[in-house]
Amino acid sequence: MFFLVAEIQQVVEWVKLGDPSGWRVDGDPPGPPRAFAAAPSKHNGFGAYFRCPGKKMQVSQAVETRHTVRKYQTTPVPRHLIEQLLNAALMAPSARNQQPWKFYVLSDAQKIAQLGTAIEKLAINPNLAQRKENLHVENVIFYDAPTVLFVTRPKEASVFAELDCGLAVQNLLLTAHSLGLGTCPVGLARMYGKELVPQYVPLRADEEFVLAITVGYPVPAGVNPAHPIDTAAHVQWIE
């Protein structure tokens, strides 16, 4: 079942999002435990701070502490939190304000598993089997995540469209971290799943699939360790 979300100007399509009912905590609206619930304010101040109950996370802190997550709890992510991620993504800058992105939200566990299995069969990556064994996941493409986002752009978009999508995705990743959610941009889905994704996601003929992003509550064993930053190798000052 597909339907458009009017409040974000029909940019996002939802694909059978799970029902988060029964998650009330001390009278809170439907959502995850209070420690992860989003502050009830529109757009939640994506300027200097990200806001969560009882604390504020500075943007620099989110950048420094976010890690990719490749294993998730089975707990579904409530719709209102997914909406916050998408609102953050839609606030990203873009060339000539073209906003070329579109986000599809898939939270049907069966469809996620089927698509992940199909992509895994096509993927040429010697590390997948070992990663699957190490993480103890059924789906090594989407890591058993309860929600997967699919980012697209128009096929005839400008040369800056994918860069623009990347800016939107970074907003989304940092906001997810600030809300206690884990994410992983899945490059293998694009490398080996470009023909498969349209079988599960209703892309239009003029759209091109850019990236898949897993979203869910992290399992500690699935959080990637921090990588060292080599400033000398990646930065050059011109004086």
N, C-alpha and C positions, 0 to 999 in steps of 0.2 A: 504494500500500500504506500503510495507516494502522495505527499501534499506539501504545499508551500507555506513558509512561515512569513506572514505578512509583516510582522514588526521589524524584520531585517530586509524588507523591500524585495522579497522574492528572490534573493540571491542564494539562499540555502534550501536544499530539498532534504526532507527527512525520509528515511527508509525504515519503516516499521520499528520505530524507537521503542525500547522496552518500557514498561509501565513501572515508574519508581514508587508506586503507592506502598504504604506500610512502612515507610522509612522515617516516620515522625520521631523526633527526639525532643522531649520537654516542650512540646507544642510548636516546634519549628515546622515550616512548610516542608513538603516532601523533599528529601535530599539525603545526603550521606550523613554520618555522625557529625555532631556539632563541631568537632575539631577541624573538619574539612569543609564545612558549609560556607557558602559565599555570603559576604555582607549584603544586606538587602538594599542596595542603592544602584541606580542605573549607571552602567558603564564602569562603576567601581573605581573611578579616579585613575585611569591608566597613564597619568602624567608622572608625578614624582614617586608615587607609591602604588603597589598592588595591595588590596585590603582583604584581610581574612579576619574572622572573629577573634578579638583579643590581641591582635598583632598587626603590624604593617610590614610588608616586605619591600624594601627598596629595590628599584629596578636593577641596580648593580649587584645586589645580593642574589636576585633571581638568576642573573646571568652567570654569576660565579658558582652557584650551588646546583643548578639544574644538570641532571645527567639523563642519558637515554635509558629507557626502561624496556626490558625484553621479557618480562614475565609479570602477569597481572592477577589480581584477585578476581573471583567470579562475580563480585559485586557490580551491578550495573551502575553506570554513571547517570545521574538524574538529568533530565532534559534542561532544567534551568542552568546547570553548570555548563553543559555543552553550548548553550546559547551564549553564555559569558565568553567562552573561548572564541566563538564565531564573531561575536561583536568586537572583540579585541582584534581579530584578524581583519575585519572589514574596516577598521580604523587606520590601517597601514597606508603609507604614502604610495603613490604609483605615478608613472610617467604620464604627464598631462591629465592626471586624475582619471585615467581610463578605467581603473578598477577592473582588470580583465579576469579576475578570479571568480570561480564558483565552487562551492563546497557541497558535497553530498555526504550525508550521515547514514551509515549503515550500522545497525545494532541487532540485527537478526543473527543469533549465534550460529545457526545452521548454515546460512549463506556465507558468513565470514569463514567458517571452517571449510566449506566446499570450495570457495574461491582460493583460499590459502593452499589447500591441497592440490588444486589444479595448477597453481603457479609453481609450487614446490616441485612438481613432476617435470616442469620445463626448465627449472633453474639449474644452471651449470655452476655449482659452487661447492668445492670439496669440503668447506667448513660447515655446511648446513647440518649434516648428520651428527657431527660432534657437538655442535651448538644445541641441537635438539636434545641430545642425551644429557648434556651438562645442565640445561635449564629445566628438563623434565616437562616439556610442553608438548601438546598434541600438534599444534600448528606452529611451525617454525618460521612462517612468513609473517603472520600477524600475532604470534606469541600468545594466543588464547585471550587476546584483548576483547572486552565486551563491546567496544565501539571502534569502528574504523572510519576515518574521514578520507574522502577522495577529493583532491583538488584538480580542477580543470581550468583550461583557458580556451579562448576562441582559436581555431586553427589559423585564421587570418589575422591574428593579433600582431602588434608591433614586436620588434626584436627585443623590447624591454619586458615583455609580458611575463616571461618566466622569472626574471629578476623581481618583478613586482609580486608575483606569487610567493617567492621566497621571503620577501619582507613581511607579507601577511602571515606566512607560516611561523616565522620567528615570533611575532606578536602572540600567536596562538600557543606556541610551546612554552613561552615564559609565563603566560597567564595560567596555563594548566599547572605548571610547577607551583605557582603562588597559591593555588587552590588545593594543593596536596595530591594532584593527579600526575601520573607518569605518561610520557609520550615517546614515540619512536617514529621518525620519518623512515619509510620503508622504500628504499631504492629498488630492491629486487622486484617489487610489484610493478614498477614501471619498466624495468629491463625485460621482464619475461611475461608480464601480464597485460600488455596494452591491448591485445586481442581478446583477453578473457574478461577484463573489468567491465566492458559494456554489456556483458551477458548478465551481470548482477547489479549494475548501476545504470540508470536510464540516461546515459549521455546522449545529447543531440548529435546530429550528423556533423554539425559545424564545431563541435567541441573536441579538444584533445586532452587526454589524461596526463597530468603532470606528476602527481605524487600521492601516495597513501600515507596516512598518519594513524598509528594506533593510540588509543586513549583508554586509560583505566586507572584503578588504584594499584600502586606498585606492590609487588612481592619483593622484600629486601634482596633476595638472591638474584633478582632480575635487574638490579640497578647497576649500570656500568660504573666502574671506578673512574675517578678523575684522571684525565690525561695531562701530562706535563705541557707547559706552554713554552715554546722555544721562540722567544722574541727575536733573537739574532737571525734565525732562519727565515722569519716571515715578515720582518719589518725593516725597512731601510729609510733612514732620515736623509733628506736631500737638503744640503745647506749651501 
